[in-house]
Amino acid sequence: MNSTPVSQPLLKIDAVSKAFGKTRAVDGVSLDIRENEFFALLGPSGCGKTTLLRMLAGFETLDSGQILLSGDDISPLPPEKRPLNLMFQSYALFPHRNVRQNLSYGLEMEGLKRAEIRRRVDETLASTDLTTFADRKPDQLSGGQKQRVALARALVKRPKVLLLDEPLGALDKKLRERMQLELKRLQHEAGITFIIVTHDQEEALVMADRMAILRDGRLLQVGTPEEIYEAPTDRFVANFIGIMNFLDGEVDSESCFKLDGGRVKLTMRHGPGRATLAVRPEHVSIATNGNGIAGTIADIAYHGTERVLHVRTRDTKQAIQMRVPAAEGRNFAAGQPITLTFNSAKCRIY
């Protein structure tokens, strides 16, 4: 019987660990990253994501484990011998060199011929929309242009993997949002695997094909943005990605979640007892038949196209957020009693 061979990952991180004194910065992390994938390492400050990135780049040694690139162990190799390039948040551009010279520098250090350097630099300038800025120095560029130059300088070396450490952290909100899509476009056109470190959940959701959530040096969950948003494996992930309502109540013998005398039928089976229900604001709605969780609107926040109702439950005063269209939100007021129900298929019990 013929079997379809399983494609090998481009980059295999195998049980990698790193400690600084008594602190385990990275603790037995294993990840498979595919060719031409945009992969995000996500987590709060101190979770180990930057240390892991620096280990991939060769700037930190491994205490244990292996890093395999196309099946070859690159763990012992120094940074300059690895076909990976690291782009820093600070951009680290040479201030005395113009854009073209910044791009050329790494290729010159590799000893490439002048004609090849010019060809590759011209191609990269064109693909990153920097041709018209080729003769400018960094102090003549905007923040977004500097970001593109730093990215172009990394791409021109044609690494198998490009590592990006908070590359958009220095940009303002509007430019950051535009550059998220720009980075995704460039990654697709360059056909290079991108691994980005970020603490920004929205940034990871927008750009990543898959993401890994880390906490205290340990890997908690790996999946597509949709998988992690819709089906977080534990309470920390659920709370870290997006907005989540957590309600402490109990599940009865009929798999109904009960709180303050109200109840919501659950799709997922769960044994009776105390439990925490987690539900996203977009999966909360107004109960039309009066059966649900009773509460009072405490506040209404206007967000342009929508309003977010902040509801306090009747007895335990637990907070619930729900979203309504902006026009519909005009029908509600603080202090108004309201009964809520949940999309049971989207609820999770922890």
N, C-alpha and C positions, 0 to 999 in steps of 0.2 A: 504494500500500500504506500502511495506517495504522500509525503507530508510537506506542507509549505514551510520553508525555513523561516525562523523568526529573525527579523533584522536586528543586528546588534546596535546598541546605542553608540552614538559618536563619543560621548563622554560618560564614563562610568566612575562614580564616586563610591568607593567601597569601604564602609565601616570606618570612616575617617574621624579622628579625634585630635583635639588640641587643648592643652591646659596652660594657663598662665598662673604659676604658683598653685594655689588651692582651687582656683576657678576653672571649671571645665567650660571653655568657650565654645567648643564644638564636641559633641558627645556621641560618637558612633553613628554618624550620619551616612546614609547610603542613598544615592540618587542615580537614575539613568536619564540622560539628557540626549535628545534625538538630534539628528542632522537637520539644519535649517529651522530649528525651533527657537521661538522667543520664550525664554524661561525666566521666571521671576523668583527671587529669594525674598521672602516677605516676613516681617516680624517686628516687634517693638525694639527699641534701643537696647543693646546688650544681649540680643538673642543669639548672636554668633554668625549672622549672615555676612558681615564684612570680613570677619576672620576666615570664613569658608571661602569667600571670593579671593582673598589674598593667598590662601593655600593653593587654589587653582592656578593663580598667576605665578606662584613660586616665591612670593615674598614672605611666607611663613612656612616653616617646616612642619611635617606631620609627626605627631607622637605615635600614631598607629594608623593602619589602613593603607589604601592605595588610590591613586587617581590614574585611570586608564583613558587614553585618547586613541580612538580607532584600534583598541586592543593592546596598545603599547603602554607600559607603565612609565608615566612622565614624572612621578613623584620625586626621583632623585635629581631631576634636571633643574639648573638655575633658570631664572626668568627669561634670560635672553635666548635660551635654547628651546623654549617652548613655543609652539605655533599658536599661542594665545596672546591677545593684546588687552591691556587693562586701561580703560579710560577713567580718569579721576574726576571727582566732582569739581575740583578747582580748575580743571582744564589743563593747567600747567603748560601753557603756550610760551614759546620763546618770545619775549617782548621786543627784542632787537631784530627779529626776522619777520618778513612779511608772510602772508598766508601760504604762498607757493613754497617758500623756503621752509616753513614749519612742516609742510607735508613731505618735502624732499628729504629732510634730515635723516629720518629712519632708514630710508632706502639708500642714502649715501653711506651710512654706517654698515649696511649690508654689502657694500662694494658693487652695486649694480652699475651698469653702463649708463652714461648720461642720457642717451636716447631713450632707453627703457624707463629711466626715472621720469623723464618729461612726459612720456606717453601715459604712464600710470597716474601721474599727478594730474594731467589734463583730464583724463577719464573720471577721476575721483572728484575733481572740482566741478565738472559738469553734472555728475550724478547727485551732488549735494547742493547744487545751485549756488556755487561760490566762485564761478569763473570771473564775474565782474569785480570780485573783491580780492583777486589773486595778489595784487600789489600793495594791499593795505597791511599796516601793522596792527597787532591786537588792540592797541589803545584807540584805534580808529573804527572799531567794530562794536556793535551792540551786544548785549548779553546773549541773545539768540544766535547771532552770527558767530560769536566765540564758541558757543556750544557746538555748532555745526563744523567749525574748523577742527575742534578737538576730535569730533567723531570722524571727520574725513581723514585726519592724520592717523587714526587707528585703522580705518578701512583700507587705506592705501597700501598697507603692508600685507593685505589679504590673509589675515589670520583665519584659522579654522574656526576659532571661537573668539568672540569679542566679549570682554567682561566690562560691565558698566556699574560703577559705584555711585549711586544717587546722582545720575548725570543731569537731572533737571532740577536739583535742589536749589540752585541759585537763581532760578527764573521766577518772574511774577506769574500769577495764576493764569492769566489769559495766554501768555506765551508758553507756559508749561503745558497747557492743554493742547495747543497747536503743535508743539514739539513732540508730544506723545504720539500723535498720528504720523508725524514726520519720521520719527524713529522707526515706527512700525513699517512705513513705506520703504525706507532705506534698507531695513533688514530683509524685507521680501525681495527687493531688487538686487541686493548684494548676494543673496543666497548664503548668508553666513549665520551660524548659530550665535544668538545673543543670550547672555546671562546677565540679568540686571538685578542689582540690590536696591531695594526701596523699602521705606516704612509706610509709604502712601498706598493705602488699599485701593483707592480709585485708579491710581496710576497702573497698578498691577492688573486690575480687572480690565482696563482699556487695552493694554498692550500685550499681555502675556497669552501664549497658547496654552501653557500650563504654569502652575506656580507651586511653590513649596512654602508651607508655614512653619516657622521655627520659633521655639521658645526655650530659653535657658540652655541653648546649645543643642537641643533635641528637635528632631523632625516630628511634627505632629500630623501633617496631612499633605498629600500631593494630589493634584488634579487640575482639571480645567477650571477657569474662573467660575463657570456656571455650576460645576460640581461642588466646589468649595462654598459658594454662596448659598446654593439651594440645599446642600446636604453636608453641613459641617459635622465632623466626627465627634467633637467635644464642645463643651461650653466655652472654652477659651477661644477656639476658632470662630464659633458662632458670634461671640461678642466682638472679636477683632475685625472681622470682615463685615462692613456695612452696619446698619442699625438693626438691632434685635430686641424685641420685648421678651423679658424673662418674668414669668409669673409663678409664684410658689403656691401650690394648692395640693390637690390629691386626685388620684385616679380611682374610680370605683370599679366594681366587678363587671360592669358593662362597658368598660373601656371609655368612659366619659371623664373628661377633666372637670373637676368641680372647684369653684371658687366663689366665696361670698353668696352661697345659695344658688348660683347659676351653674350651668353645665354646658360643655361643648363635646359632642361626640367625636372621638378620634378615629382616624383611619388606621393608624398603626396600632398593633396590639401591645398592651402594656399591663403588667400585673397590678393589682390594687395596692394602694399605699401612697405615701407622700411623694410628690414629684414636682419638678420644675418644667413648665411648658415654655418653649421658645417659638416665637412667630414673628415674621417680618411685618413692618407697618403696612406694606402693600397687600398683605394677606388678611388684614383685619377689615371688617365691614360692619355696617349697622344691621342689627338683627331685625328682620321684618315681621317675625311672628312673636316677638317678645321673649323668646327663649335664648338666653345667652348670659353674658357677664354684665351686670349692671354697674354703672359708674356715673361720674359727673365730669363735664369738660372743665379742666383747670386752666387751659391756655390754648390759644390758637396762633400758630406761626405761619406767616405768609412767605411763600417761596416762589413767587412769580406764577408759574403754571399750576401750582398746587398749594393747598394749605395743609399743615400738619396739626391734627387735633391731639392734644395731650390730655388723656383721660385718666382720672383717678377712680379705682374700683370703690364700690360702695362701703365696704367695711374695713378691709385691710389697707385701703388707700394705695395699692400698688399702681405704678404708672404704666399706661399703655399708650403707644403712639399709633395713629392711623393716618393715612393720606386720603385726601379728597380733592377733586378738581377745584381750582381757585373759585370759579363761579358758584359751585355747589357749597363751598365753605362759607359763603355769605349767609347761609341759612342757619348757621350755628353761632352760639355765643357762650362765653365763659359762664360757668354756673349751671348750664343746661344739663338735665339728666339725659342719659343715653344708655342704650343696651347694645353691646358689641358681640359679634360672633366671629369665628375664625375659619379660614379655609383649612379644614382638617387634614387634607392631603399634604399641606405645606407645614404643618406643625411638627415639632420634634420634642421628645421628652428626654430630659437629662436627670 
